[in-house]
Amino acid sequence: MNYTVIIIFTIVIILVSLQYTLNKILLELREIKQILRRKPK
């Protein structure tokens, strides 16, 4: 088997999962921000 193909494939999978995780975190942060804005000071 060609190791470079395996390495590239693994890196792509890691990047995609990182992107997904970061998007989830960003969405959560936006929700928290909206909740904080609604609270009266």
Backbone bond lengths (Angstrom), bond angles and torsions (degrees), N, CA, C in turn:
res aa  C-N    CA-C-N  psi(-1)  N-CA   C-N-CA  omega(-1)  CA-C   N-CA-C  phi
1 M - - - 1.472 - - 1.532 110.11 -
2 N 1.312 113.34 150.77 1.455 118.81 -179.56 1.536 109.67 -86.15
3 Y 1.327 116.16 118.25 1.463 120.20 -175.32 1.524 112.72 -70.65
4 T 1.324 117.93 -32.09 1.462 119.25 -178.94 1.532 110.71 -64.39
5 V 1.316 117.03 -36.83 1.467 120.42 178.81 1.525 109.62 -65.18
6 I 1.321 116.32 -42.80 1.471 120.96 179.17 1.526 109.92 -62.97
7 I 1.313 117.18 -43.72 1.472 121.57 -179.56 1.523 110.52 -64.04
8 I 1.309 117.53 -45.83 1.472 121.14 179.84 1.525 110.12 -62.36
9 F 1.316 116.34 -43.88 1.463 120.79 179.47 1.530 111.02 -60.97
10 T 1.326 116.20 -43.46 1.465 121.00 178.75 1.526 110.96 -62.83
11 I 1.318 117.23 -43.91 1.470 121.19 179.57 1.525 110.48 -62.26
12 V 1.323 116.99 -42.12 1.468 120.58 179.19 1.528 110.45 -62.39
13 I 1.322 117.08 -43.62 1.466 120.83 178.94 1.528 110.62 -62.14
14 I 1.325 116.48 -43.04 1.470 120.42 179.07 1.529 110.27 -62.59
15 L 1.320 117.63 -43.51 1.471 120.86 -179.35 1.533 111.02 -64.20
16 V 1.319 116.45 -41.95 1.465 119.90 -179.93 1.526 110.50 -64.23
17 S 1.315 117.11 -42.97 1.461 119.74 179.77 1.528 111.05 -66.84
18 L 1.321 116.71 -36.73 1.472 120.45 176.07 1.529 110.64 -62.80
19 Q 1.311 116.06 -44.43 1.458 120.64 179.62 1.522 110.74 -60.88
20 Y 1.322 115.95 -43.97 1.466 121.18 179.04 1.529 110.66 -61.14
21 T 1.326 116.04 -45.59 1.461 120.55 -179.84 1.522 111.15 -63.45
22 L 1.323 117.04 -43.13 1.461 120.59 179.89 1.525 111.10 -64.75
23 N 1.326 117.48 -37.33 1.458 120.29 177.13 1.522 111.19 -64.42
24 K 1.324 116.94 -40.87 1.463 120.64 177.98 1.527 110.44 -62.40
25 I 1.335 116.32 -44.22 1.465 120.88 179.51 1.530 110.23 -62.51
26 L 1.325 116.60 -42.23 1.458 121.04 -179.85 1.528 111.07 -62.32
27 L 1.329 116.44 -42.97 1.464 120.08 178.28 1.525 110.93 -62.91
28 E 1.304 117.55 -42.74 1.469 121.19 178.22 1.528 110.40 -61.65
29 L 1.318 116.98 -43.19 1.461 120.56 -179.99 1.531 111.26 -63.17
30 R 1.329 116.94 -39.06 1.464 120.14 177.60 1.512 111.03 -63.38
31 E 1.342 116.52 -41.72 1.465 120.22 178.78 1.524 110.60 -63.55
32 I 1.319 117.13 -43.22 1.467 121.45 179.15 1.527 109.75 -62.16
33 K 1.302 116.32 -41.09 1.468 121.50 179.49 1.536 110.57 -61.07
34 Q 1.333 116.51 -44.69 1.467 120.31 179.28 1.522 110.93 -63.66
35 I 1.316 116.93 -42.18 1.458 120.75 179.41 1.533 109.68 -62.24
36 L 1.314 116.78 -42.20 1.466 120.41 -179.46 1.536 110.74 -66.13
37 R 1.310 117.22 -35.47 1.466 120.01 179.11 1.523 111.62 -67.13
38 R 1.325 117.04 -34.37 1.458 120.59 -177.88 1.522 112.88 -69.74
39 K 1.328 116.59 -28.78 1.471 119.80 -178.00 1.521 110.61 -66.36
40 P 1.313 116.60 131.06 1.473 118.18 175.49 1.523 111.13 -71.17
41 K 1.319 114.82 143.34 1.477 118.46 -177.99 1.516 110.76 -85.37
